[in-house]
């Protein structure tokens, strides 16, 4: 039976729960809101399927990585106002819906919880747009994807690389087609027809409960009902990382949550050991912000409204992304000119991440906000010290 020895060994993709034929595995949140498998020993028959479907801790070859390959950079002018980067992810999902795919992606529900869901039309796609800087709840989704594939539906799944890897492994663990699908003899056997995967390059996934408690903290201080929330408001410009919270009588644009995220205080432990933070991706297509485009291709995206980077990994991905029905700008560049850090290595943990987690679990969000937030005394002092050191170095050079 599956039992992650350390939290670094589980990415929360939920594939193990979906593959279990006896319903012996359920995903249970820890004190930060991250899901981990819990096995009911009374139902488990030690068939080993859950261990076979888990790919997160398997050694992965990077022999196919090619730093000399080309990358595509794209912009979709009609989508920039409601896109986090250049509109690529939305354009791919639009195309998938148009040709009959069931599209799975992360959406925020009425309680501001981020969960993966299935949509079938352009109206439903609107909820899947824009970045969600928190790990989405995947409970029940892998099983739903597999059920769609079994009855002959085509599926376009988008998520983080580890989520895509879990879906791909689940599909490979079963023979393709038909409602009589059974586990294959070996994990990795077979193909995944009718399934397209698009992974989003991520900086690591933050804790769901911290997002929940942050909203509750701000709502109590504001004294009104929260109507909508954006993790990163496109109206502030591509290079800004500010959340937008709309209340009944006020709109707040701030970067308190973004600060905690980029300080790497509250990420899932597995993110710091991610085997997919490289060019060898588990998907058909990778989408990302094309940071550095201003230097690599001056004039292409100088308006601070975003640009997308696309890497295609499989023949199916090439065929699907070969053309777009929507108006777009497209260029090819050497990958090394726009190579993102998270395509090279996992994000390193903050030296204070362990302390943050302990304080949060024992004392709550208000405590970590006052100790680790950007206006906390220790943070302000550290900021002043860094500025002072830079000044000394500049004067001495």
C-alpha positions in Angstrom: 0.0 0.0 0.0 1.1 3.5 -0.6 2.5 5.4 2.3 4.7 8.4 1.7 7.6 8.2 4.1 8.1 12.0 4.0 5.9 14.8 2.8 8.4 15.5 0.1 7.4 12.2 -1.5 3.8 13.2 -2.3 2.6 15.9 -4.7 -1.1 15.4 -4.0 -2.1 14.5 -7.5 -4.8 12.0 -6.2 -4.0 9.3 -8.8 -3.5 6.7 -6.1 -7.0 7.2 -4.8 -8.4 7.0 -8.3 -6.6 3.8 -9.2 -7.6 1.8 -6.1 -10.4 -0.6 -7.1 -11.5 -1.2 -3.5 -11.9 2.5 -2.4 -9.3 2.0 0.3 -7.6 5.4 -0.2 -9.0 8.8 0.6 -7.2 12.1 0.4 -7.0 13.9 3.8 -5.7 17.5 4.3 -2.9 18.2 6.7 -2.6 21.2 8.9 -1.8 23.4 5.9 -4.6 22.1 3.7 -2.3 19.9 1.5 -3.9 16.5 0.6 -2.2 13.2 1.4 -3.4 9.6 0.9 -4.8 7.8 3.9 -5.2 4.0 3.5 -8.0 2.0 5.1 -6.1 -1.2 6.0 -9.4 -3.0 6.3 -10.2 -2.4 2.7 -6.7 -2.6 1.2 -5.8 -6.0 -0.4 -2.1 -5.0 -1.2 -2.6 -5.2 -4.9 0.1 -2.6 -5.4 -1.7 -0.5 -8.0 -1.4 2.7 -5.9 2.4 2.3 -5.7 2.6 1.6 -9.4 0.6 4.6 -10.4 2.7 7.0 -8.3 5.5 8.5 -10.4 6.5 11.4 -8.3 9.5 9.8 -6.5 10.7 7.6 -9.5 14.1 8.5 -10.9 13.6 10.4 -14.2 16.0 10.5 -17.1 16.9 13.9 -18.4 18.8 12.6 -21.4 16.2 14.1 -23.8 16.7 17.6 -22.5 18.0 19.8 -25.3 19.1 23.3 -24.3 19.6 24.1 -28.0 16.0 23.6 -28.9 13.7 26.4 -30.0 10.8 27.8 -28.1 7.7 29.5 -29.3 6.5 32.8 -27.9 2.9 33.9 -28.5 0.5 36.7 -27.7 -3.2 36.7 -28.3 -4.2 40.4 -28.3 -7.9 39.7 -27.8 -7.3 37.8 -24.6 -4.7 40.0 -22.8 -7.2 41.8 -20.6 -8.3 38.6 -19.0 -5.1 36.6 -19.2 -2.1 36.4 -16.8 0.5 36.2 -19.5 -0.1 36.2 -23.3 -3.3 34.2 -23.5 -1.8 30.9 -24.6 -3.5 28.6 -22.0 -6.9 30.1 -22.8 -6.3 29.8 -26.5 -5.5 26.1 -26.2 -8.5 25.4 -24.0 -10.7 27.3 -26.5 -9.5 25.2 -29.3 -10.0 22.0 -27.3 -13.6 22.9 -26.6 -14.2 23.8 -30.2 -13.1 20.3 -31.4 -15.1 18.4 -28.8 -12.8 17.9 -25.8 -13.9 17.9 -22.2 -11.6 20.4 -20.6 -10.3 20.1 -17.0 -8.7 23.0 -15.2 -8.5 24.9 -11.9 -11.4 27.1 -11.0 -12.4 29.1 -7.9 -15.7 28.1 -6.4 -18.2 30.4 -4.6 -16.3 29.9 -1.3 -13.0 30.9 -3.0 -11.7 27.4 -2.8 -9.7 26.4 -5.8 -10.7 23.0 -7.2 -10.2 21.3 -10.6 -13.4 20.9 -12.6 -14.6 19.8 -16.0 -16.1 22.2 -18.5 -17.6 21.7 -21.9 -18.2 25.1 -23.4 -16.7 28.6 -23.8 -18.8 30.0 -20.9 -17.4 27.4 -18.5 -13.9 28.1 -19.6 -14.1 31.6 -18.1 -13.7 30.1 -14.6 -10.5 28.4 -15.7 -8.8 31.6 -16.8 -6.1 33.5 -14.7 -3.6 32.1 -12.3 -4.5 30.5 -9.0 -1.6 30.7 -6.5 -2.7 27.9 -4.3 -2.8 24.1 -4.8 -6.0 23.1 -6.4 -8.1 20.3 -4.9 -7.9 17.3 -7.2 -10.0 14.9 -5.1 -12.2 12.9 -7.4 -10.9 14.4 -10.6 -8.5 11.7 -11.8 -11.3 9.1 -11.5 -13.6 11.4 -13.5 -11.0 11.9 -16.3 -10.5 8.1 -16.5 -14.3 7.6 -16.7 -14.5 10.0 -19.6 -11.7 8.2 -21.4 -13.3 4.8 -20.8 -16.5 5.8 -22.6 -14.7 7.3 -25.6 -14.7 11.0 -24.7 -11.6 13.2 -25.5 -10.1 15.0 -22.6 -7.9 18.1 -22.4 -6.4 18.4 -19.0 -4.4 21.4 -17.7 -2.6 21.7 -14.4 0.8 21.7 -12.8 3.4 19.2 -14.1 2.9 16.9 -11.2 -0.9 16.9 -11.7 -0.4 16.1 -15.4 2.0 13.3 -14.5 -0.5 11.7 -12.2 -3.2 11.8 -14.8 -0.9 10.4 -17.5 0.3 7.6 -15.1 -3.3 6.7 -14.2 -4.2 6.5 -17.9 -1.2 4.3 -18.6 -2.0 2.0 -15.7 -5.3 1.1 -17.5 -5.7 -0.3 -21.0 -7.0 2.3 -23.3 -10.7 2.4 -24.4 -13.9 0.7 -23.4 -15.8 0.5 -20.2 -14.2 -2.9 -19.4 -10.8 -1.3 -18.9 -8.7 -3.1 -16.4 -5.3 -2.4 -14.8 -2.4 -3.2 -17.1 0.2 -5.7 -16.0 2.9 -3.0 -15.7 2.6 0.7 -14.9 3.6 2.7 -18.0 2.3 0.2 -20.4 0.2 1.4 -23.3 -0.6 4.9 -24.6 -3.1 7.6 -23.8 -5.3 8.2 -26.8 -7.9 11.0 -26.6 -6.0 12.6 -23.8 -4.0 15.8 -24.2 -2.1 17.3 -21.3 -1.0 20.9 -20.9 1.2 21.7 -17.9 1.7 25.2 -16.5 5.2 26.1 -15.3 4.8 26.9 -11.6 6.9 28.3 -8.8 5.5 25.8 -6.4 2.0 25.5 -4.9 1.1 27.4 -1.7 -1.0 26.0 1.2 -4.8 26.1 0.6 -5.6 26.8 4.3 -3.3 29.9 4.2 -5.2 31.3 1.3 -8.5 30.6 3.1 -7.4 32.2 6.3 -5.8 35.2 4.5 -9.2 36.0 2.9 -10.9 35.6 6.3 -8.4 37.9 7.9 -8.8 40.6 5.3 -12.6 40.2 5.4 -12.8 40.7 9.2 -10.7 43.8 9.0 -12.6 45.2 6.1 -16.0 44.4 7.7 -17.8 43.5 4.5 -18.7 40.5 2.4 -16.1 39.4 -0.2 -17.6 39.3 -3.7 -14.6 38.2 -5.8 -10.9 37.6 -5.6 -8.0 37.5 -8.1 -4.6 36.2 -7.2 -2.9 38.4 -9.7 -4.8 41.3 -11.2 -4.0 41.8 -14.9 -5.0 45.4 -14.7 -1.9 46.1 -12.6 0.4 45.0 -15.4 2.2 41.8 -16.3 5.1 42.4 -14.0 3.0 43.2 -10.9 2.0 40.5 -8.5 -0.9 42.0 -6.6 -4.1 40.3 -5.5 -7.5 42.1 -6.1 -10.2 41.6 -3.5 -13.6 43.1 -4.3 -16.0 43.7 -1.3 -19.5 45.1 -1.3 -18.3 48.6 -0.6 -14.6 48.6 -1.5 -11.9 47.1 -3.8 -8.5 46.3 -2.4 -5.4 45.8 -4.5 -2.6 44.6 -2.3 0.4 42.2 -2.3 0.4 40.7 1.2 -0.5 37.2 0.0 1.8 37.4 -3.0 4.7 38.4 -0.6 4.2 35.3 1.5 4.1 33.2 -1.7 7.3 34.6 -3.2 9.1 34.3 0.1 8.6 30.5 -0.2 7.2 30.2 3.3 4.1 28.1 2.6 4.8 25.8 -0.4 4.1 22.1 -0.5 7.2 20.3 0.7 7.3 18.2 -2.5 7.7 21.3 -4.6 11.3 21.7 -3.3 12.1 18.2 -4.7 10.0 18.4 -7.8 11.3 16.0 -10.5 9.4 17.9 -13.2 11.2 21.2 -12.8 13.2 20.6 -15.9 12.7 20.4 -19.7 11.6 16.8 -19.7 7.9 17.4 -19.0 5.1 14.8 -18.5 2.7 16.7 -20.8 2.1 17.3 -24.5 2.4 21.1 -24.2 3.9 23.4 -21.6 2.7 26.9 -21.2 4.5 29.6 -19.2 5.1 33.3 -18.8 7.8 34.3 -21.2 9.9 36.3 -18.8 12.8 38.0 -20.5 11.0 38.5 -23.8 11.8 42.3 -23.7 15.5 41.6 -24.2 15.2 38.5 -26.4 12.7 40.1 -28.8 12.5 43.9 -28.3 9.2 45.4 -29.4 7.3 42.1 -29.3 5.8 42.6 -25.8 6.9 45.9 -24.4 3.4 47.0 -23.3 3.5 45.2 -19.9 0.5 43.2 -20.9 2.1 39.7 -21.0 3.6 37.2 -23.3 3.4 33.4 -23.4 6.1 30.8 -23.8 5.2 27.4 -25.3 7.1 24.2 -25.4 5.7 21.2 -27.3 6.9 17.7 -26.4 4.9 15.1 -28.3 3.6 14.5 -31.8 0.1 14.9 -30.5 1.0 18.2 -29.0 2.6 19.4 -32.2 -0.5 18.5 -34.2 -2.8 20.2 -31.7 -0.8 23.4 -31.3 0.2 23.8 -35.0 -2.4 26.5 -35.6 -4.9 28.6 -33.7 -8.2 29.9 -35.0 -7.8 33.1 -32.8 -5.8 36.2 -33.8 -2.3 35.9 -32.5 1.4 36.9 -32.8 3.9 34.0 -32.9 7.7 33.8 -33.1 10.4 31.2 -32.7 13.4 31.9 -30.4 16.3 29.8 -29.1 15.1 28.4 -25.8 18.2 29.5 -23.9 17.2 33.2 -24.5 13.9 32.8 -22.6 14.7 29.8 -20.3 12.7 30.1 -17.1 14.3 29.2 -13.7 11.5 26.7 -12.9 12.3 24.8 -16.2 15.8 24.2 -14.8 15.4 23.4 -11.1 12.9 23.2 -8.2 12.3 26.2 -6.1 14.4 26.2 -2.9 12.6 26.4 0.4 12.8 29.5 2.6 15.0 28.8 5.7 12.0 30.0 7.7 9.4 27.7 6.0 9.5 25.1 8.9 9.0 27.8 11.5 6.2 29.4 9.4 4.4 26.1 9.3 4.8 25.4 13.0 3.6 28.9 14.0 0.6 28.7 11.6 -0.5 25.3 12.8 -0.3 26.3 16.5 -1.2 30.0 16.5 -3.1 30.6 13.3 -2.8 33.0 10.4 -2.8 36.2 12.4 0.4 35.1 14.1 2.3 34.3 10.9 1.0 37.5 9.2 2.5 39.6 12.0 5.7 37.6 12.1 6.3 37.0 8.4 4.3 39.5 6.5 6.0 42.3 4.6 5.2 44.9 7.3 6.4 42.7 10.2 9.2 44.2 12.2 11.7 41.3 11.4 11.0 41.6 7.7 11.3 45.4 7.7 14.6 45.1 9.6 16.0 42.5 7.2 14.9 44.7 4.2 16.8 47.7 5.7 19.8 45.6 6.3 19.9 44.3 2.7 19.6 47.9 1.4 22.4 49.0 3.8 24.7 46.2 2.6 24.0 47.1 -1.1 24.8 50.7 -0.4 28.1 49.8 1.3 29.0 47.5 -1.6 28.1 50.2 -4.2 30.2 52.9 -2.4 33.2 50.6 -2.0 33.2 49.5 -5.7 
